[in-house]
Amino acid sequence: MYLSMKWIVGIRAAGNLNWSKLNRNESLVQTYLYQMGNGLTVERKKYMRDIYSKYWITAREKIYGFMEYDKNLCNYICECIPKGKKLIGVAVGTGYPFADFFQKAGYIVHGIDISPELIDKCRQVNPLIDCKVGDAEELDYSDNQFDCTYCFHSTWYFPNLNRAIDEMLRVTRADGYVIFDVQNANNKEIYKAYRERLVPERGVKKIIRYSKNICKIILRRGTPDWHNFCYEVPTYPESIYDYFRQKNISNFCVLVKKGDESLEAEGNTGSFKEFGRLVFVLEK
Ligand SMILES: C[S@@+](CC[C@H](N)C(=O)[O-])C[C@H]1O[C@@H](n2cnc3c(N)ncnc32)[C@H](O)[C@@H]1O
């Protein structure tokens, strides 16, 4: 009851925001949602674990596959890290394509994901991936274990990205790499899509979603989704630069995902507003 109240308040709050006050360097909405306390954080994690996972369990292979961008990320890691080293995929999903690729390429691969269903699937996809259920913001591994900690297509689902970055750094050994991508909130299209996600659903859209849910229940197919809150949040790279500064982290670079899905280093810091996806590479 308490949690439901929290997210009802959250949706109302997001709906009442004055968009013109949004500042480029600080996601007011993000801060606002986080400030509402743990309630929405728990809701977002529950949503990822119980609802989103039912979509992702087939979507990765059927809809997305092994994209050119993913292949470029894999090649990048293979160039940085010698075979035989120990990697961990944070938010590993079904293990396809990244963990599976790395295991077959000769790495020792671990994985962690918030969804038990996805972890079960990951074990089926490749039993040699050593994976378990867990939260990116509280990694159940001891310090300095991995030569590379990577996290792709996932940071925008974490309620507290800084905490996940801390954890990824903690489990990575000295001289190892932490590599993760973010949706760039400075990019017009990314920001527009985010704003649309924040506006509470009303009218026809709401009726359509509710009708779909009822069909799913009657036909006993698919998972009804009654939720209506934003669980996917882009990041301003400036907030990550600030965080790195606070933590005295200077050994990093940013790669941008270009239109042809290739990766290119474009200097260390910037708003990179032409690019929707940025990859942070830190050497610990
Ligand atoms: C879009 S999928 C990407 C999965 C995988 N990285 C891939 O590229 O195929 C996002 C993943 O993040 C996971 N996830 C979301 N929040 C998480 C959290 N707090 N801790 C661990 N995993 C989480 C989801 O369960 C899901 O598997």
The ligand as an SDF file (V2000), in Angstrom:
LIG
                    3D

 27 29  0  0  0  0  0  0  0  0999 V2000
   17.9250   -4.3970  -21.9830 C   0  0  0  0  0  0  0  0  0  0  0  0
   18.3930   -5.7200  -20.9390 S   0  0  0  0  0  0  0  0  0  0  0  0
   20.1000   -5.9440  -21.4380 C   0  0  0  0  0  0  0  0  0  0  0  0
   20.6410   -7.2950  -21.0580 C   0  0  0  0  0  0  0  0  0  0  0  0
   22.0530   -7.5880  -21.5890 C   0  0  0  0  0  0  0  0  0  0  0  0
   23.0200   -6.6860  -21.0400 N   0  0  0  0  0  0  0  0  0  0  0  0
   22.0400   -7.5230  -23.0750 C   0  0  0  0  0  0  0  0  0  0  0  0
   22.6600   -6.5980  -23.6410 O   0  0  0  0  0  0  0  0  0  0  0  0
   21.4460   -8.3890  -23.7050 O   0  0  0  0  0  0  0  0  0  0  0  0
   18.5580   -4.9280  -19.3730 C   0  0  0  0  0  0  0  0  0  0  0  0
   18.9420   -5.8900  -18.2970 C   0  0  0  0  0  0  0  0  0  0  0  0
   19.1960   -5.1970  -17.0830 O   0  0  0  0  0  0  0  0  0  0  0  0
   18.7840   -6.0480  -16.0240 C   0  0  0  0  0  0  0  0  0  0  0  0
   18.6800   -5.2140  -14.8150 N   0  0  0  0  0  0  0  0  0  0  0  0
   17.8830   -4.1440  -14.6250 C   0  0  0  0  0  0  0  0  0  0  0  0
   18.0830   -3.6130  -13.4240 N   0  0  0  0  0  0  0  0  0  0  0  0
   19.0410   -4.3430  -12.8190 C   0  0  0  0  0  0  0  0  0  0  0  0
   19.7000   -4.2700  -11.5570 C   0  0  0  0  0  0  0  0  0  0  0  0
   19.4100   -3.3260  -10.6640 N   0  0  0  0  0  0  0  0  0  0  0  0
   20.6510   -5.1850  -11.2910 N   0  0  0  0  0  0  0  0  0  0  0  0
   20.9630   -6.1600  -12.1770 C   0  0  0  0  0  0  0  0  0  0  0  0
   20.3640   -6.2800  -13.3810 N   0  0  0  0  0  0  0  0  0  0  0  0
   19.4210   -5.3860  -13.7070 C   0  0  0  0  0  0  0  0  0  0  0  0
   17.4900   -6.6110  -16.5510 C   0  0  0  0  0  0  0  0  0  0  0  0
   17.0100   -7.7100  -15.8370 O   0  0  0  0  0  0  0  0  0  0  0  0
   17.8850   -6.9280  -17.9870 C   0  0  0  0  0  0  0  0  0  0  0  0
   18.4460   -8.1970  -18.1040 O   0  0  0  0  0  0  0  0  0  0  0  0
  1  2  1  0
  2  3  1  0
  2 10  1  0
  3  4  1  0
  4  5  1  0
  5  6  1  0
  5  7  1  0
  7  8  2  0
  7  9  1  0
 10 11  1  0
 11 12  1  0
 11 26  1  0
 12 13  1  0
 13 14  1  0
 13 24  1  0
 14 15  1  0
 14 23  1  0
 15 16  2  0
 16 17  1  0
 17 18  1  0
 17 23  2  0
 18 19  1  0
 18 20  2  0
 20 21  1  0
 21 22  2  0
 22 23  1  0
 24 25  1  0
 24 26  1  0
 26 27  1  0
M  CHG  2   2   1   9  -1
M  END
$$$$
